Amino acid sequence: MFCASPFWIVAKTLQDGKVIQAVCADHGVWRRFPGPNGGFSQPQNKKNMVPALTFQPPWWLRNHHLQTLWPKLFRRRPNLALAWERLTLADSDFIDLAWATEGSGPVVLILPGLEGNLRSHYPLPLMAVLLRSGLRPVFMHLRGCSGEPNRLTRTYHSGAVEDLAEVLALLRASGRPVVAAIGFSLGGNLLLRYLGMTGDDSCLRAAMAVSVPFDLADAGRRLEQPGSRLYQHYLLSQLKRSFKRKQSFIPLPLRVDLDRIHTLKEYDEQITAPLNGFAGADDYYARCSSMGYLATITTPTLILHSTDDPFMYPHNVPTADQVGPGVCLAIQEHGGHVGFIDGPFPWRTSCLIDRLAPAFILQQLSADR
């Protein structure tokens, strides 16, 4: 889906939160658009604009680790009525979906991060705001992440676009076409890779990717650094637990000593790569990082990222000349990893993700009419 008009890209949020700089994706001159209440004011009649954007974390939540950890520990998850559906894939494996039962509007698919599920802090609040916006959200569990090990030896991974493509095709064939998708972290990398590989043939009319590890090798290196090892330890413990559960469910063609795996790269080298047909971790990272696919994305896509993300280096953030004509970059100085929490008090907070996602998707659906 190509749009001829230029796309204004958010590139920097000043610390006072009053001006967001924007640059045109055709590499034009920098201009500033101070918006109401310090937001982002768009030129009129421009498609694929970033919706009005105001994000200023409170003084008590400016630290990137607090932004990352606070929502996991303290964010409220709404109670939603959900209906589960199991899709059988062509290879005889399955993927479980969780639908919001009250929704009846255009379908929006949510893709989680590494070991993500409905207990993660972001799916249920996002599904609630999408419902209130007249959309029909559905959460896609990656293979083996819905509480039951998947049937095959292969696993989910950052570049498994075939799974996403098949889910989109199955839902379309059943009369429930997905109009937009939102991916978080690993799920965002997977989504961007899909969009870059499909180009104009993407099945989606809009997409959003949050806190994406654009360069998987660099993300692995970053998580080995002091200050980020906590996250690596947590993710690695989750992966090992899932592997043990899977190992007790089906025989695996691996002989691995989990106690001797201390980094995510070692896990990918010894488990992810061999189970999914890669020569090793480096081959997996090189082939599945989304950075190399951004330039061919034509589907209207909003990328929300923070330069203080403890999972990545600031130099991994894509620039205007690295993305395709469909991409809008909403780059923040604060927000951590899948954080972006603001609000005056700990008991009165909101999330930038929940404001941007429905606004951007509805904007694209309206523009397509």
NULO-126068 format. One line per 5 residues: number of its first residue (from 1); for each residue x, z, y of C-alpha. Coordinates in nm, 2 decimals, always signed. Each point is the difference from the previous one (the first is absolute). Layout:
BEGIN
NUM = X/Z/Y  ...
***
This chain:
BEGIN
1 = +0.00/+0.00/+0.00  +0.20/-0.13/+0.30  -0.09/+0.08/+0.36  +0.14/-0.21/+0.27  -0.01/+0.26/+0.28
6 = +0.30/+0.23/+0.05  -0.01/+0.35/-0.14  +0.09/+0.30/+0.21  +0.23/+0.23/-0.18  +0.04/+0.37/+0.08
11 = +0.37/+0.06/+0.01  +0.07/+0.33/+0.16  -0.20/+0.31/+0.10  +0.15/+0.18/+0.30  +0.03/+0.37/-0.05
16 = -0.25/+0.08/+0.27  -0.26/-0.19/-0.20  -0.13/-0.18/+0.31  +0.13/-0.36/-0.06  +0.04/-0.20/-0.31
21 = +0.23/-0.30/+0.03  -0.11/-0.32/-0.16  +0.17/-0.32/-0.08  -0.15/-0.33/-0.10  +0.07/-0.12/-0.36
26 = +0.11/-0.33/+0.13  +0.30/+0.19/+0.15  -0.12/-0.02/+0.35  +0.08/+0.23/+0.29  -0.05/+0.37/-0.03
31 = -0.31/+0.13/+0.19  -0.16/+0.34/+0.04  -0.36/+0.07/-0.03  -0.09/+0.36/+0.10  -0.34/+0.06/-0.14
36 = -0.27/+0.26/+0.07  +0.11/+0.35/-0.09  +0.35/-0.12/-0.07  -0.12/-0.25/-0.25  +0.07/-0.37/-0.07
41 = -0.20/-0.24/+0.21  -0.02/-0.35/-0.15  -0.04/-0.33/+0.19  -0.34/-0.13/-0.05  -0.09/-0.27/-0.26
46 = +0.31/+0.06/-0.21  -0.06/+0.02/-0.37  +0.20/+0.24/-0.22  +0.07/+0.24/+0.27  +0.09/+0.36/-0.08
51 = -0.31/+0.21/+0.08  +0.02/+0.25/+0.28  +0.29/+0.22/-0.10  +0.08/+0.35/+0.12  +0.22/+0.22/-0.21
56 = +0.18/+0.31/+0.14  +0.07/+0.27/-0.26  -0.05/+0.36/+0.13  +0.31/+0.21/+0.08  -0.05/+0.20/-0.32
61 = +0.00/-0.32/-0.22  +0.27/-0.23/+0.15  +0.26/+0.06/-0.28  +0.00/-0.28/-0.25  +0.00/+0.24/-0.30
66 = -0.30/+0.19/+0.14  -0.18/-0.33/+0.05  +0.07/-0.09/-0.36  -0.08/+0.33/-0.16  -0.28/+0.15/+0.21
71 = -0.27/-0.25/-0.11  +0.09/+0.05/-0.37  -0.02/+0.38/+0.04  -0.28/+0.05/+0.25  -0.20/-0.31/+0.05
76 = -0.37/+0.03/-0.10  -0.13/-0.24/-0.27  -0.37/-0.08/+0.04  -0.23/+0.01/-0.30  -0.11/-0.35/-0.08
81 = -0.23/-0.13/-0.27  +0.22/-0.23/-0.21  -0.08/-0.24/-0.28  +0.29/-0.09/-0.23  +0.04/-0.35/-0.15
86 = +0.26/-0.12/-0.25  +0.12/-0.36/+0.02  +0.15/-0.15/-0.31  +0.30/-0.22/+0.09  +0.10/-0.33/-0.17
91 = +0.29/+0.18/-0.18  -0.25/+0.25/-0.15  +0.11/+0.28/+0.23  -0.24/+0.16/+0.25  -0.02/+0.11/+0.36
96 = -0.25/+0.26/+0.12  -0.19/-0.03/+0.33  -0.18/+0.28/+0.19  -0.29/-0.13/+0.21  -0.17/+0.18/+0.28
101 = -0.36/-0.01/-0.12  -0.16/+0.01/+0.34  +0.16/-0.31/+0.14  -0.16/-0.34/+0.00  +0.20/-0.20/+0.26
106 = +0.31/-0.22/-0.04  +0.24/+0.13/-0.27  +0.33/+0.16/+0.11  +0.26/+0.07/-0.27  +0.24/+0.29/+0.03
111 = +0.34/+0.00/-0.18  +0.19/+0.32/-0.04  +0.37/+0.09/+0.02  +0.23/+0.11/-0.28  -0.20/+0.22/-0.25
116 = -0.29/+0.00/+0.25  -0.35/+0.08/-0.10  -0.32/+0.14/+0.15  +0.17/+0.34/+0.04  +0.24/-0.15/+0.25
121 = -0.08/+0.10/+0.36  -0.09/-0.34/+0.13  -0.26/-0.18/-0.22  -0.31/+0.22/+0.04  +0.02/+0.04/+0.38
126 = +0.06/-0.37/+0.04  -0.29/-0.09/-0.24  -0.23/+0.23/+0.21  +0.09/-0.17/+0.33  -0.04/-0.35/-0.16
131 = -0.34/+0.10/-0.12  -0.10/+0.12/+0.34  +0.11/-0.34/+0.14  -0.23/-0.19/-0.23  +0.27/-0.10/-0.25
136 = +0.00/+0.05/-0.38  +0.33/+0.16/-0.11  +0.14/+0.00/-0.35  +0.32/+0.17/-0.12  +0.22/-0.19/-0.24
141 = +0.20/+0.22/-0.24  +0.32/-0.16/-0.10  +0.07/-0.03/-0.37  +0.02/+0.34/-0.16  -0.08/+0.19/+0.31
146 = -0.37/+0.08/-0.06  +0.06/+0.29/-0.23  +0.04/-0.20/-0.32  +0.32/-0.19/-0.10  -0.03/-0.38/+0.00
151 = -0.01/-0.18/-0.34  +0.32/-0.21/+0.03  +0.36/+0.10/+0.03  +0.03/-0.16/+0.34  -0.08/+0.21/+0.31
156 = -0.11/-0.05/+0.36  +0.28/-0.07/+0.25  +0.05/-0.10/+0.36  -0.02/-0.37/-0.06  -0.29/-0.03/-0.26
161 = -0.19/-0.26/+0.21  -0.15/-0.14/-0.32  -0.21/+0.32/-0.04  -0.13/-0.02/+0.35  -0.08/-0.37/-0.03
166 = -0.19/+0.06/-0.32  -0.20/+0.28/+0.14  -0.09/-0.21/+0.30  -0.10/-0.29/-0.23  -0.21/+0.22/-0.23
171 = -0.19/+0.16/+0.29  -0.06/-0.34/+0.16  -0.13/-0.14/-0.33  -0.24/+0.30/-0.03  -0.15/-0.07/+0.34
176 = +0.19/+0.27/+0.18  +0.27/-0.18/+0.20  +0.26/+0.22/+0.17  +0.02/-0.09/+0.37  +0.29/+0.23/+0.09
181 = +0.26/+0.22/-0.16  +0.20/+0.31/+0.12  +0.32/+0.09/-0.17  +0.20/+0.32/+0.03  +0.38/+0.02/-0.06
186 = +0.06/-0.16/-0.34  -0.36/-0.15/+0.01  +0.08/-0.13/+0.35  +0.31/-0.17/-0.13  -0.20/-0.15/-0.29
191 = -0.27/-0.13/+0.25  +0.25/-0.15/+0.24  +0.18/-0.18/-0.28  -0.33/-0.14/-0.13  -0.09/-0.12/+0.35
196 = +0.34/-0.16/+0.05  -0.01/-0.17/-0.34  -0.36/-0.14/+0.04  +0.03/-0.10/+0.37  -0.31/-0.20/+0.10
201 = -0.15/+0.05/-0.34  -0.04/+0.37/+0.03  -0.34/+0.12/-0.11  -0.01/+0.25/+0.29  -0.12/-0.03/+0.35
206 = +0.19/+0.31/+0.13  +0.26/+0.25/-0.12  +0.18/+0.31/+0.10  +0.32/+0.15/-0.13  +0.11/+0.35/+0.08
211 = +0.35/+0.16/-0.03  +0.14/-0.29/-0.22  +0.34/+0.02/-0.16  +0.09/-0.36/+0.11  +0.34/+0.02/-0.16
216 = -0.02/+0.18/-0.33  +0.38/+0.04/-0.04  +0.03/+0.16/+0.34  -0.30/+0.22/-0.06  +0.17/+0.13/-0.32
221 = +0.32/+0.07/+0.20  -0.19/+0.17/+0.27  -0.17/+0.24/-0.24  +0.34/+0.10/-0.13  +0.10/+0.13/+0.34
226 = -0.01/+0.36/+0.11  -0.34/+0.08/+0.15  -0.18/-0.26/-0.22  +0.11/+0.12/-0.34  -0.31/+0.23/-0.01
231 = -0.22/-0.31/-0.01  +0.21/-0.16/-0.27  -0.01/+0.31/-0.21  -0.38/+0.02/+0.03  -0.05/-0.37/-0.08
236 = +0.24/+0.01/-0.29  -0.17/+0.30/-0.15  -0.33/-0.19/+0.02  +0.15/-0.31/-0.16  +0.16/+0.20/-0.28
241 = -0.33/+0.18/-0.07  -0.18/-0.33/-0.03  +0.27/-0.15/-0.22  -0.02/+0.30/-0.24  -0.38/-0.04/-0.02
246 = +0.03/-0.37/-0.06  +0.27/+0.05/-0.26  -0.23/+0.24/-0.19  -0.28/-0.27/+0.01  +0.19/-0.31/-0.12
251 = +0.35/-0.07/-0.13  +0.23/-0.13/+0.26  +0.31/-0.22/-0.06  +0.23/+0.24/+0.18  +0.23/+0.28/-0.08
256 = +0.03/+0.20/+0.32  +0.11/+0.35/+0.08  -0.22/+0.09/+0.30  +0.21/+0.31/+0.07  +0.29/-0.23/+0.09
261 = -0.20/-0.20/+0.25  +0.05/+0.15/+0.35  -0.09/-0.28/+0.24  -0.28/-0.26/+0.04  +0.25/-0.28/-0.05
266 = +0.11/+0.15/-0.33  -0.36/+0.02/-0.11  -0.06/-0.36/+0.11  +0.33/-0.11/-0.18  -0.09/+0.17/-0.33
271 = -0.38/-0.02/-0.01  -0.18/-0.21/+0.27  +0.23/-0.31/-0.04  +0.02/-0.03/-0.38  -0.37/+0.07/-0.05
276 = -0.10/-0.27/+0.25  +0.25/-0.28/-0.07  +0.26/+0.06/+0.27  +0.38/-0.02/-0.07  +0.05/+0.34/+0.17
281 = -0.10/+0.20/+0.31  +0.19/-0.24/+0.24  -0.18/-0.30/-0.15  -0.33/+0.18/+0.03  +0.06/+0.10/+0.37
286 = +0.12/-0.35/+0.09  -0.29/-0.18/-0.15  -0.28/+0.25/+0.10  +0.09/+0.11/+0.36  -0.26/-0.13/+0.24
291 = +0.24/-0.06/+0.29  +0.08/-0.35/-0.13  -0.38/-0.09/-0.01  -0.11/+0.11/+0.35  +0.09/-0.33/+0.17
296 = -0.26/-0.19/-0.21  -0.30/+0.23/+0.05  -0.28/-0.18/+0.18  -0.29/+0.23/-0.09  -0.07/+0.23/+0.30
301 = +0.20/+0.31/-0.09  +0.07/+0.32/+0.18  +0.32/+0.19/-0.09  +0.01/+0.36/+0.11  +0.34/+0.16/-0.02
306 = +0.20/+0.28/+0.16  +0.37/-0.02/+0.08  +0.04/+0.37/-0.10  -0.13/-0.07/-0.36  +0.22/+0.22/-0.22
311 = -0.04/-0.25/-0.29  +0.17/-0.28/+0.19  +0.27/-0.08/+0.26  -0.11/-0.11/+0.35  +0.19/-0.33/-0.05
316 = -0.24/-0.08/-0.28  -0.29/-0.04/+0.24  -0.08/-0.37/+0.03  +0.02/-0.18/+0.34  -0.21/-0.27/+0.15
321 = +0.23/-0.28/-0.12  -0.02/+0.12/-0.36  -0.38/-0.01/-0.04  -0.25/-0.29/-0.04  -0.28/-0.12/+0.23
326 = -0.25/+0.24/-0.16  +0.19/+0.32/+0.06  -0.05/+0.27/+0.27  +0.25/+0.28/+0.01  -0.11/+0.34/+0.11
331 = +0.33/+0.18/+0.01  +0.00/+0.37/+0.11  +0.28/+0.24/+0.08  -0.17/+0.28/-0.18  -0.22/+0.02/-0.30
336 = +0.22/+0.07/-0.30  -0.10/-0.15/-0.33  -0.37/-0.07/-0.03  -0.06/+0.27/+0.26  -0.10/-0.10/+0.35
341 = -0.19/+0.32/+0.06  -0.10/+0.10/+0.35  -0.24/+0.25/+0.16  +0.03/+0.30/+0.24  -0.01/+0.27/-0.27
346 = +0.07/+0.03/-0.37  -0.37/+0.05/-0.07  -0.09/-0.30/+0.22  +0.20/-0.30/-0.12  -0.06/-0.37/-0.05
351 = +0.19/-0.29/-0.15  +0.11/-0.32/+0.16  -0.04/-0.18/-0.33  -0.37/+0.08/-0.02  -0.05/-0.13/+0.36
356 = +0.20/-0.32/-0.04  -0.12/-0.12/-0.34  -0.37/-0.05/+0.06  +0.06/-0.12/+0.35  +0.25/-0.27/-0.10
361 = -0.20/-0.11/-0.31  -0.33/-0.03/+0.20  +0.18/-0.18/+0.27  +0.12/-0.27/-0.25  -0.34/-0.03/-0.17
366 = -0.16/-0.05/+0.34  +0.25/-0.25/+0.11  -0.06/-0.21/-0.31  -0.37/-0.04/+0.07
***
